[in-house]
Amino acid sequence: MELTRIYSSRGPDGLSRADRERMSNYRRKEFLFEKFLYSRKKNQTLQLTHEHILDIGDKTLKKVELSIKNSSKSENESFLKNEVDRLEKEVEQFKTEIYENFRSEFENQKKSMKEEYEKLMIRIEKMRDDSEEERMKELVKKLNEECEHALRKQWEDAEEIKRRTLQIMIEQTRKQVYEEERADKERCIKLALEKAEEEFKVREQEAMKRTRDQCELESSEKIKNLCQRYDASIEAILRKLKDTEEKLKKETEVRCKVENDFRLLQADYKRFMNYTDHFNSDYMMKLRHVGNNLLEDPEYESKLDATLENLTKLKIKSYKKLANIENKNQ
């Protein structure tokens, strides 16, 4: 009765009805075989008691339980091994995809930054050429206007001097005409006029030559000063541009180094997490939870984009400063 009650339902060992039926069939065969051997040994048929049946059933139950435990343990180990292999393959595939995506994005950003830099250099060169040509035109125009204004003023001054001189000479001649005879007055007037004209021509030529020399000297000095200032501004702009390029190169190198270190650290951390999967320590479980949260951080891409955007803003800001310096020099 005790054996029947054990096999009729699920007991404390956790075996199902199907498992118990298989065990019952196994015990029945073993029981018949033992009964056959016993009858053959004694050469007679013996009546088995209920106690003999229970002993044989207990032995058979222990053997079957041991075989079931061994088989379930081997199945669990094979299942865990297969799951670990599958997870490792998925992790490697996911890591490869992240690396390829990040590499393609980095190449695209690098190419776009290079194109923007080349366009900006072409625009700066064009602006420099246009500003230089415009300044030279304005300078020539200004010098011509100043020269014409100075010549006009000198001519007006000469005309005024001539007019005043003629008035003075006429007045003096009139006085002499009234005092001297008509012939002497006419001769003196003629001589005075000729002399005045000759002196005026000489003074006029001297004044024009002096004015022309002075204008040429001033214009050459102004042109020289402007050229010196322009050369100095160009050298300063080129130095700042070179410093900006070096700074951009250093930032790019630092960024690549940090990315490589991050990938190595990520790989080490993943290996560490794989090695600590079967530990039951609370500290290890907490580290695993923190590591999984870091690996699943959705802000990684946004942080990387923000860093690239800051580099682009820094480059545009440096170019604006160069443009402001050039405008001030103009």
Secondary structure, 3 states (H helix, E strand, C coil): CHHHHHHHCCCCCCCCHHHHHHHHHHHHHHHHHHHHHHHHHHCCCCCCCHHHHHHHHHHHHHHHHHHHHHHHHHHHHHHHHHHHHHHHHHHHHHHHHHHHHHHHHHHHHHHHHHHHHHHHHHHHHHHHHHHHHHHHHHHHHHHHHHHHHHHHHHHHHHHHHHHHHHHHHHHHHHHHHHHCCHHHHHHHHHHHHHHHHHHHHHHHHHHHHHHHHHHHHHHHHHHHHHHHHHHHHHHHHHHHHHHHHHHHHHHHHHHHHHHHHHHHHHHHHHHHHHHCCCCCCHHHHHHHHHHHHHHCCCHHHHHHHHHHHHHHHHHHHHHHHHHHHHHHHC
